[in-house]
């Protein structure tokens, strides 16, 4: 260290000496100390206390201050206290005397003469020139030396003496002399903090940047820790795992003087972010009062953070404590920590994090925890961690069947990291088949847990390999797996599913009741796909629900279609919900427990027209799916979201529907069958929200996809009905009529009141003749005996509006009054509002018609007069804020009542001089 001596007399106002080289980032602290020099040089004693954490550089700062003092003309005496010399009386005092006189005192250290002799030594030195007394680690000084400093402190106040002490921050004073008694009442307190990023980079010899920032983060900029890190720096090293066994040993030894502190230090390092107070005490094996005292000591020393969950202040220190532990001790302690966390109800991934560190020892109970943690990790988008969990599980002693199941799960995790490695892992799992039933179960579980997209393809391919291996055992050995594979294939394909007739032949020799139950379920599905008799579909579904195997109904594709059918069957819906409402955790981790039953109930409520209650069911599920990050990834979640969008449109909550649609990653659902329902829901929202062209395209797109998929069941997503109505609003009457005709044919083939009534309503809506009234009347009759209250409200509204347009005022009022009441019951505000407006117009028109010699309604009269004045239908529609189709309907009614052939006769029939009331 180089210094420059001031040429002036030390009593004559020296300039500030140059800073010692080699001490980084301490300019401000040294400026504070040198700022005290002038007072000492003018004959007034000063003092400073330098405090800091272990390794923060207190000794270096004191040494540098001594060099600066020497350069400024001080006589410098620096003593260092040591933990191993605390019991040696006079150790620090003798070092100071030696520094001042270079000779030991003649007096013994225990009597008053010795204290007085120490004072005389200091005074004598001060009479010759300014004195700098530095004591490093004053908290470790022997009692007699502390008394010496306390003895002289008030006796040197008018002497050129400067005293600088260093102490470990938070160190408890347990001796008879307090720090203030040694340093004076108002010492300058200097707190040493970690080096900044620039100085860390300079210290380590690295470039300033992200790496330097990370080095500072893991060490807190502590110079001692940085020195240990510098000795281990290698290119590409993982700083999060960096540590030094030497640092760990030093800390362990230093903590030995405090009861239970070493054990608590290790417990905090082992538990990491899981270090709650009760677990710390139990892991360290001490009572809570002892644990609290140890934590208090380490927090005050800034070794632990001052928080509700104590943690080591720096990651480098934690890693160092762990590195100092013998491998076996650390592994056993990590396993104990894992067990404590598990018993406390911690999440599987937190328990699993400790199990990963408990290597080379057997922990049989850990296998299921590791598998659950692996499932969490895949869902959270961290397949690499999932691979680690499962690889650790494979280190345990496992049965062949459990090893096979873990290998399949590992194949899924690896598929997300390295798709090419997954098939090899599946083949390895196939090699561990020792029980056909278990193997089929494991492969089936994989299909149920991997719900869509590329994951589903992996499950299907894996199931194929298992089926090939199990096929030698005959149909009884492989039918459950084949059944689920068929469903997965049908639900994941964008095109037609596998031919059911070929698949059905494999069931011929099976007499097992469970097999027959599954066969009934697939027969029901085939009936639904073909849009055949609903009675047959319901009968087959009832048979499928009669057993104790609900796995069919947990499969997303099967669930989506089954609930659409059973929504009209109250008894079977209740049975379905009983089957689904189980305490068992669903196969698909995206799906919350009980979610399938809740969704099935919501669909049934929606079909019955109880829109508000249905929306409550859907909203609760969407929130749960959002929390799991599954709204765009899981088919069941997509179906639930689409259903909520549809119900929100019917409720008039377009803002809710739009917000939900904006949250969904539409592209992520492209490979799913339930994407069709989402497309249908978006089409309905757009059509109702002022974007009819886009809505029409969505509805037609949904229809094309369903038809390409071979889906003829008209009740899954009734796209034709809404596409026909949207086409009518766009003026595409031919397209509307064609869609309505196709919808009615499909509904008549299917045969349930809700589906048929809705199709009859659409068919009547696109016409404007006597056949329209017959169709709408039939729709009301069909729906009147059903539970489909929303569909009945629509039929009543359209029939009443038709009756009002065609001069049947009294009948229209009765019909529309029923529609309004039914709409309020459903909560369908837009539909109810339209029915109420039509009812109001019907009452007004009826009153106007009584005073009108022509018998026209008010609207027919207005439209007729404007047409007779030469306005086109489009101009009339714009002036009266009507659609062109509505203008055509009013003109047709006027022609019929006036008994004229067309527009050219309107003038003479009405009288050209007449004006529209209110114009």
URZI-V719125 format. One record per backbone hydrogen bond with DSSP energy under -1.0 kcal/mol. CO is the residue of the C=O (numbers start at 1). NH is the residue of the N-H. E is the energy in kcal/mol with one decimal. If there is no record, write none. Layout:
BEGIN
<<CO NH E> <CO NH E>>
END
This chain:
BEGIN
<<9 12 -2.1> <26 30 -2.4> <27 31 -2.4> <28 32 -1.7> <29 33 -1.7> <30 34 -3.0> <31 35 -1.8> <33 36 -1.6> <34 37 -1.1> <36 40 -1.5> <37 41 -2.9> <38 42 -1.4> <39 44 -2.2> <40 43 -1.7> <46 163 -2.3> <47 188 -2.1> <48 165 -2.6> <49 190 -3.2> <50 167 -2.3> <51 192 -2.8> <52 169 -2.3> <53 56 -2.0> <55 224 -2.3> <57 61 -2.1> <58 62 -2.3> <59 63 -2.6> <60 64 -2.6> <61 65 -2.5> <62 66 -2.2> <63 67 -2.0> <64 68 -2.2> <65 69 -2.5> <66 70 -2.5> <67 71 -2.0> <68 72 -1.4> <69 74 -2.7> <70 73 -1.4> <71 6 -1.9> <75 132 -3.2> <77 134 -2.6> <79 136 -3.1> <82 85 -1.1> <85 88 -1.6> <88 91 -1.6> <90 94 -2.6> <91 95 -1.4> <92 96 -2.0> <93 97 -2.5> <94 98 -2.6> <95 99 -1.8> <96 100 -1.5> <97 101 -2.9> <98 102 -1.7> <111 115 -1.5> <112 116 -2.8> <113 117 -2.5> <114 118 -2.1> <115 119 -2.0> <116 120 -2.6> <117 121 -2.1> <118 122 -2.0> <119 123 -3.0> <120 124 -2.7> <121 125 -1.9> <122 126 -2.4> <123 127 -2.0> <130 75 -3.0> <131 162 -2.9> <132 77 -2.8> <133 164 -2.8> <134 79 -3.1> <135 166 -2.0> <136 81 -2.8> <137 140 -2.3> <138 141 -1.6> <142 146 -1.9> <143 147 -2.2> <144 148 -2.1> <145 149 -2.1> <146 150 -2.4> <147 151 -2.7> <148 152 -2.0> <149 153 -1.3> <152 156 -1.3> <156 159 -2.2> <157 45 -2.0> <159 161 -2.6> <160 131 -2.9> <161 46 -2.1> <162 133 -3.3> <163 48 -2.1> <164 135 -2.2> <165 50 -3.4> <166 138 -2.8> <167 52 -1.2> <168 171 -1.7> <179 183 -2.1> <180 184 -2.1> <188 49 -2.8> <190 51 -2.6> <196 200 -2.5> <197 201 -2.6> <198 202 -2.0> <199 203 -2.8> <200 204 -2.5> <201 205 -1.4> <201 206 -2.3> <209 213 -2.2> <210 214 -2.4> <211 215 -2.4> <212 216 -2.3> <213 217 -2.2> <214 218 -2.4> <215 219 -1.3> <216 220 -2.1> <218 316 -2.4> <219 222 -1.4> <221 195 -2.3> <222 226 -2.8> <223 227 -2.3> <224 228 -1.7> <225 229 -2.5> <226 230 -2.9> <227 231 -1.4> <229 232 -1.7> <234 237 -1.6> <238 241 -1.3> <239 242 -1.1> <244 248 -2.0> <245 249 -2.4> <246 250 -2.5> <247 251 -2.4> <248 252 -2.3> <249 253 -2.6> <250 254 -2.5> <251 255 -2.0> <253 256 -1.2> <255 258 -2.0> <258 261 -1.5> <260 264 -2.4> <261 265 -2.7> <262 266 -2.1> <263 267 -2.3> <264 268 -2.5> <265 269 -1.9> <266 270 -2.5> <267 271 -2.6> <268 272 -2.1> <271 274 -2.2> <272 275 -1.6> <274 276 -2.2> <276 280 -2.3> <277 281 -2.2> <278 282 -2.0> <279 283 -2.7> <280 284 -2.5> <281 285 -1.0> <281 286 -2.0> <287 291 -2.4> <288 292 -2.6> <289 293 -2.0> <290 294 -2.1> <291 295 -2.4> <292 296 -2.6> <293 297 -2.1> <294 298 -2.2> <295 299 -2.5> <296 300 -2.3> <297 301 -1.5> <298 303 -2.6> <298 304 -1.7> <299 302 -1.6> <303 313 -2.1> <305 307 -1.4> <311 305 -2.9> <314 318 -1.9> <315 319 -2.9> <316 320 -1.8> <317 321 -2.5> <318 322 -2.3> <319 323 -2.3> <320 324 -1.4> <322 325 -1.1> <326 330 -2.7> <327 331 -2.6> <328 332 -2.6> <329 333 -2.4> <330 334 -2.6> <331 335 -2.1> <332 336 -2.1> <333 337 -2.4> <334 338 -2.4> <335 339 -2.1> <336 340 -2.4> <337 341 -2.4> <338 342 -2.5> <339 343 -2.7> <340 344 -1.4> <341 346 -2.6> <342 345 -1.5> <347 351 -2.0> <348 352 -3.2> <349 353 -1.5> <351 355 -1.8> <352 356 -2.0> <357 359 -1.6> <363 366 -2.0> <364 367 -1.2> <366 370 -2.7> <367 371 -2.1> <368 372 -2.2> <369 373 -2.6> <370 374 -2.1> <371 375 -1.8> <372 376 -2.2> <373 377 -2.2> <374 378 -1.9> <375 379 -2.1> <376 380 -2.3> <377 382 -3.3> <378 381 -1.4> <382 386 -1.6> <383 387 -2.4> <384 388 -1.7> <385 389 -2.4> <386 390 -2.4> <387 391 -2.5> <388 392 -2.1> <389 393 -1.9> <390 394 -1.9> <392 395 -1.3> <393 396 -1.6> <399 403 -2.6> <400 404 -2.2> <401 405 -2.0> <402 406 -2.5> <403 407 -2.4> <404 408 -2.0> <405 409 -2.0> <406 410 -2.6> <407 411 -2.2> <408 412 -1.6> <409 413 -2.0> <410 414 -3.0> <411 415 -1.8> <412 416 -1.0> <414 418 -4.3> <418 421 -2.1> <421 425 -1.5> <422 426 -2.1> <423 427 -2.5> <424 428 -1.9> <425 429 -1.9> <426 430 -2.4> <427 431 -1.7> <429 432 -1.4> <430 433 -1.6> <435 439 -2.5> <436 440 -2.7> <437 441 -2.2> <438 442 -2.7> <439 443 -2.4> <440 444 -2.4> <441 445 -2.6> <442 446 -1.7> <443 447 -1.8> <444 448 -2.2> <445 449 -2.0> <446 450 -1.9> <453 457 -1.5> <454 458 -2.0> <455 459 -2.1> <456 460 -2.7> <457 461 -2.6> <458 462 -2.5> <459 463 -2.6> <460 464 -2.0> <461 465 -1.6> <462 466 -2.1> <463 467 -3.0> <464 468 -2.2> <465 469 -1.6> <466 470 -2.4> <467 471 -1.8> <470 473 -2.3> <471 474 -2.0> <474 477 -1.2> <475 479 -2.3> <478 482 -2.5> <479 483 -2.4> <480 484 -2.0> <481 485 -2.4> <482 486 -2.4> <483 487 -2.0> <484 488 -2.6> <485 489 -2.7> <486 490 -2.7> <487 491 -2.4> <488 492 -1.6> <489 493 -1.5> <499 503 -1.5> <500 504 -2.8> <501 505 -1.2> <503 506 -1.2> <504 507 -1.9> <505 508 -1.1> <507 510 -1.8> <512 516 -2.3> <513 517 -2.2> <514 518 -2.2> <515 519 -2.5> <516 520 -2.1> <517 521 -1.8> <518 522 -2.2> <519 523 -2.3> <520 524 -2.5> <521 525 -2.0> <522 526 -2.4> <523 527 -2.3> <524 528 -2.4> <525 529 -2.8> <526 530 -1.9> <527 532 -2.2> <528 531 -1.3> <529 712 -2.9> <533 537 -1.7> <534 538 -3.0> <535 539 -2.2> <536 540 -2.5> <537 541 -2.5> <538 542 -2.4> <539 543 -1.8> <540 544 -2.2> <541 545 -1.6> <543 546 -1.1> <555 559 -3.1> <556 560 -2.6> <557 561 -1.6> <558 562 -2.8> <559 563 -2.5> <560 564 -1.0> <561 565 -1.5> <562 566 -3.0> <563 567 -1.1> <565 568 -1.2> <566 569 -1.9> <569 573 -2.6> <570 574 -2.2> <571 575 -1.9> <572 576 -2.8> <573 577 -2.5> <574 578 -1.9> <575 579 -2.1> <576 580 -2.4> <577 581 -2.6> <580 582 -2.3> <588 591 -1.6> <592 595 -2.0> <594 598 -1.8> <595 599 -2.7> <596 600 -2.4> <597 601 -2.2> <598 602 -2.1> <599 603 -2.3> <600 604 -1.9> <601 605 -2.5> <602 606 -2.4> <603 607 -2.3> <604 608 -1.8> <605 610 -2.4> <606 609 -1.2> <608 789 -1.6> <609 611 -1.7> <610 614 -2.0> <611 615 -2.5> <612 616 -1.8> <613 617 -1.9> <614 618 -2.3> <615 619 -3.0> <616 620 -2.0> <617 621 -1.5> <618 622 -2.8> <619 623 -2.1> <620 624 -1.5> <621 625 -2.7> <622 626 -2.7> <623 627 -2.1> <624 628 -1.2> <625 630 -2.6> <626 629 -1.5> <630 634 -2.4> <634 638 -2.5> <635 639 -2.6> <636 640 -2.4> <637 641 -2.6> <638 642 -2.6> <639 643 -2.4> <640 644 -2.2> <641 645 -2.3> <642 646 -2.4> <643 647 -2.6> <644 648 -2.5> <645 649 -1.9> <646 650 -1.8> <647 651 -2.1> <648 653 -2.9> <652 654 -1.1> <653 657 -2.0> <654 658 -2.7> <655 659 -2.4> <656 660 -2.2> <657 661 -2.4> <658 662 -2.3> <664 666 -1.4> <666 669 -1.2> <667 670 -1.4> <669 672 -1.9> <673 676 -1.7> <674 678 -1.8> <675 679 -2.5> <676 680 -2.2> <677 681 -2.6> <678 682 -2.4> <679 683 -2.1> <680 684 -2.1> <681 685 -2.2> <682 686 -2.8> <683 687 -2.5> <684 688 -2.1> <685 689 -1.6> <686 691 -2.8> <691 695 -2.6> <692 696 -2.8> <693 697 -1.9> <694 698 -2.2> <695 699 -2.5> <696 700 -2.5> <697 701 -2.5> <698 702 -2.7> <699 703 -2.2> <700 704 -2.6> <701 705 -2.1> <702 706 -2.4> <703 707 -2.6> <704 708 -2.4> <705 709 -1.8> <706 711 -3.1> <707 710 -1.3> <717 719 -3.5> <718 722 -1.2> <719 723 -2.6> <720 724 -2.8> <721 725 -1.8> <722 726 -2.1> <723 727 -2.7> <724 728 -2.1> <725 729 -1.9> <726 730 -1.6> <727 732 -3.0> <728 731 -1.3> <731 733 -1.3> <732 736 -2.2> <733 737 -2.6> <734 738 -2.4> <735 739 -2.4> <736 740 -2.4> <737 741 -2.2> <738 742 -2.2> <739 743 -2.4> <740 744 -2.3> <741 745 -2.1> <742 746 -2.1> <743 747 -2.3> <744 748 -2.5> <745 749 -1.6> <746 750 -1.8> <747 751 -3.4> <750 534 -2.0> <752 756 -2.9> <753 757 -3.3> <754 758 -1.9> <755 759 -1.9> <756 760 -2.5> <757 761 -2.1> <758 762 -2.0> <759 763 -2.5> <760 764 -2.3> <761 765 -2.0> <762 766 -1.5> <769 773 -1.4> <770 774 -2.0> <771 775 -2.6> <772 776 -2.5> <773 777 -2.5> <774 778 -2.3> <775 779 -2.2> <776 780 -2.1> <777 781 -2.1> <778 782 -2.9> <779 783 -2.5> <780 784 -1.9> <783 786 -1.9> <787 789 -1.9> <788 792 -1.9> <789 793 -2.2> <790 794 -2.1> <791 795 -2.2> <792 796 -2.7> <793 797 -2.4> <794 798 -2.4> <795 799 -2.5> <796 800 -2.9> <797 801 -2.3> <798 802 -2.1> <799 803 -2.7> <800 804 -2.4> <801 805 -2.1> <802 806 -1.5> <803 808 -2.8> <804 807 -1.2> <808 812 -2.7> <809 813 -2.4> <810 814 -1.7> <811 815 -2.4> <812 816 -3.0> <813 817 -2.0> <814 818 -1.7> <815 819 -2.0> <816 820 -2.5> <817 821 -2.1> <818 822 -2.5> <819 823 -2.6> <820 824 -2.0> <821 825 -1.6> <822 826 -1.6> <823 827 -1.7> <823 828 -1.3> <826 611 -1.0> <827 829 -1.6> <828 832 -2.7> <829 833 -2.9> <830 834 -2.1> <831 835 -2.4> <832 836 -2.6> <833 837 -2.5> <834 838 -2.3> <835 839 -2.3> <836 840 -2.4> <837 841 -2.6> <838 842 -2.4> <839 843 -2.2> <840 844 -2.2> <841 845 -3.2> <842 846 -2.3> <843 847 -1.8> <844 848 -2.5> <845 849 -2.8> <846 850 -1.1> <852 855 -1.4> <857 861 -2.6> <858 862 -2.3> <859 863 -2.7> <860 864 -2.7> <861 865 -2.4> <862 866 -2.2> <863 867 -2.4> <864 868 -2.3> <865 869 -1.2> <866 871 -1.9> <867 870 -1.6> <872 876 -2.4> <873 877 -2.6> <874 878 -2.2> <875 879 -2.0> <876 880 -2.4> <877 882 -2.5> <883 887 -1.9> <884 888 -2.3> <885 889 -2.0> <886 890 -2.3> <887 891 -2.4> <888 892 -2.4> <889 893 -2.1> <890 894 -2.2> <891 895 -2.7> <892 896 -2.1> <893 897 -2.3> <894 898 -2.5> <895 900 -2.1> <902 905 -1.2> <903 906 -1.6> <905 909 -1.8> <906 910 -2.7> <907 911 -2.7> <911 914 -1.4> <916 919 -2.3>>
END
